[in-house]
Amino acid sequence: NAGVMQNPRHLVRRRGQEARLRCSPMKGHSHVYWYRQLPEEGLKFMVYLQKENIIDESGMPKERFSAEFPKEGPSILRIQQVVRGDSAAYFCASSTVDRKGQPQHFGDGTRLSIL
Amino acid sequence: ILNVEQSPQSLHVQEGDSTNFTCSFPSSNFYALHWYRWETAKSPEALFVMTLNGDEKKKGRISATLNTKEGYSYLYIKGSQPEDSATYLCAFIEYGNKLVFGAGTILRVKS
């Protein structure tokens, strides 16, 4: 049973380009979460999605960032017109039904570097 | 703004020592508390999900307790081994599924 798969593991972009980060949840999981770890900081919540719905995006920057979890295919975190401050590790997690006793299972992350 | 505090920030122990860390969280509007173990270059691994005041959970040599009234959880490791070296994260949920993480406790176990 494959775990949470994120790709790419490392992504390098120049300022102004777009970054697309992909996350395939564990089999049977319909809830996806994105977290960001800025340099020298802890994990911070960005967004929580279910299939075709954004449930909570309170941690997403207001501009340039968007996320989707389509009916088919992986969840995508999209960053438009990247800036140096977007350099971070982006982690995706997934869980089963929305019950408070369920852990979130994390992927290995995507390390985004902006030149 | 929710604040989840973990102490100590780092800990160096000898193989065989027992150790414990603290996670403090807001005592109002408690929903759940998660503990994760995070090794370098790997993904955070879920250890425990604690939901009830007085909860005690155990996994091998690692155990955790929860006090929601005073807002703290302890993680204990009995007889530390070098492979226990990792960052231990706690995360608080006030509502829904949004995890608010502490900064973590870095454990290094010397053989």
Interface residues (C-beta under 8 A of the other chain):
Chain A: G3 V4 H31 Y33 Y35 G42 L43 K44 F45 Y48 I55 D56 S58 G59 F91 S95 D98 K100 G101 Q102 P103 Q104 H105 F106 G107 D108 G109
Chain B: Y31 A32 H34 Y36 K42 S43 P44 E45 A46 V49 T51 L89 A91 I93 G96 N97 K98 L99 V100 F101 G102 A103 G104
